[in-house]
């Protein structure tokens, strides 16, 4: 048997075993074409941080094929995962994912890692939060400064994990904002904004950091998990192998090789 044929047998027999199904007919199934590999929606930060590329390289070397990664914003990713438009999704922890899980619309949900969330803003700190260590209080102070026309707050994209986290910390004020104070002009859009960002995004090669400073990091509530789940409506045979590979030693090594932006969650 040629080496390529032997690898095909080993790869797909391994996929079948890891997926929890036995069958000798699958042991001789050929490697999937690129178009037939699992279609995986990924949070944009997975690509921006270089993690998707590291996974793809390691997967091709280890398995002989790689998933079809598609970067999507958080809301679109979870919507497509629910609809079965993607076989699996890799996303930041989100209340909408919790709902889909409860309703059985996604399954086999696993946590791969976590990343810190940071409050960043102008280096001159017009909101005056430099001494604040409580994330909720710091955000409220920024929102008050925004309403007073002294600083600019930029909420995360609608439906994003960061927007959901900010709203959790401020009881919904972060996305709605505070009413402007009478007689106070709104901050100009040219003003550098305060915003939440992940350490994974902040550490990315193309991250916009000029003029900004990290003002708050380390509050236990400022963290998001990187999770993966399969769609209930999609039944790709390679998805179970993908899930196990991501949590296995080679997938984990690729995740950690990018530095401290991602940390493996114990237990």
Rosetta blueprint (number, residue, H / E / L):
1 X L
2 X L
3 X H
4 X H
5 X H
6 X H
7 X H
8 X H
9 X H
10 X H
11 X H
12 X H
13 X H
14 X H
15 X H
16 X H
17 X H
18 X H
19 X L
20 X L
21 X L
22 X L
23 X L
24 X H
25 X H
26 X H
27 X H
28 X H
29 X L
30 X L
31 X L
32 X L
33 X L
34 X H
35 X H
36 X H
37 X L
38 X L
39 X E
40 X E
41 X E
42 X E
43 X E
44 X H
45 X H
46 X H
47 X H
48 X H
49 X L
50 X L
51 X H
52 X H
53 X H
54 X H
55 X H
56 X H
57 X H
58 X H
59 X H
60 X H
61 X H
62 X H
63 X H
64 X L
65 X L
66 X L
67 X L
68 X E
69 X E
70 X E
71 X E
72 X E
73 X L
74 X H
75 X H
76 X H
77 X H
78 X H
79 X H
80 X H
81 X H
82 X H
83 X H
84 X L
85 X L
86 X L
87 X L
88 X E
89 X E
90 X E
91 X E
92 X E
93 X L
94 X L
95 X H
96 X H
97 X H
98 X H
99 X H
100 X H
101 X H
102 X H
103 X L
104 X L
105 X L
106 X E
107 X E
108 X E
109 X E
110 X E
111 X E
112 X E
113 X E
114 X E
115 X E
116 X E
117 X E
118 X E
119 X E
120 X E
121 X E
122 X E
123 X L
124 X L
125 X L
126 X L
127 X L
128 X L
129 X L
130 X L
131 X L
132 X L
133 X L
134 X L
135 X H
136 X H
137 X H
138 X H
139 X H
140 X H
141 X H
142 X H
143 X H
144 X H
145 X H
146 X H
147 X H
148 X L
149 X L
150 X L
151 X L
152 X L
153 X E
154 X L
155 X L
156 X L
157 X L
158 X L
159 X L
160 X L
161 X H
162 X H
163 X H
164 X H
165 X H
166 X H
167 X H
168 X H
169 X H
170 X H
171 X L
172 X L
173 X H
174 X H
175 X H
176 X H
177 X L
178 X L
179 X L
180 X L
181 X L
182 X L
183 X L
184 X L
185 X L
186 X L
187 X L
188 X L
189 X L
190 X L
191 X L
192 X L
193 X L
194 X E
195 X E
196 X E
197 X E
198 X E
199 X H
200 X H
201 X H
202 X H
203 X L
204 X L
205 X L
206 X L
207 X L
208 X L
209 X L
210 X L
211 X L
212 X E
213 X E
214 X E
215 X E
216 X E
217 X L
218 X L
219 X L
220 X L
221 X L
222 X L
223 X E
224 X E
225 X E
226 X E
227 X E
228 X E
229 X E
230 X E
231 X E
232 X L
233 X L
234 X L
235 X L
236 X L
237 X L
238 X L
239 X H
240 X H
241 X H
242 X H
243 X H
244 X H
245 X H
246 X H
247 X H
248 X L
249 X H
250 X H
251 X H
252 X H
253 X H
254 X H
255 X H
256 X H
257 X L
258 X L
259 X L
260 X L
261 X L
262 X L
263 X E
264 X L
265 X L
266 X L
267 X L
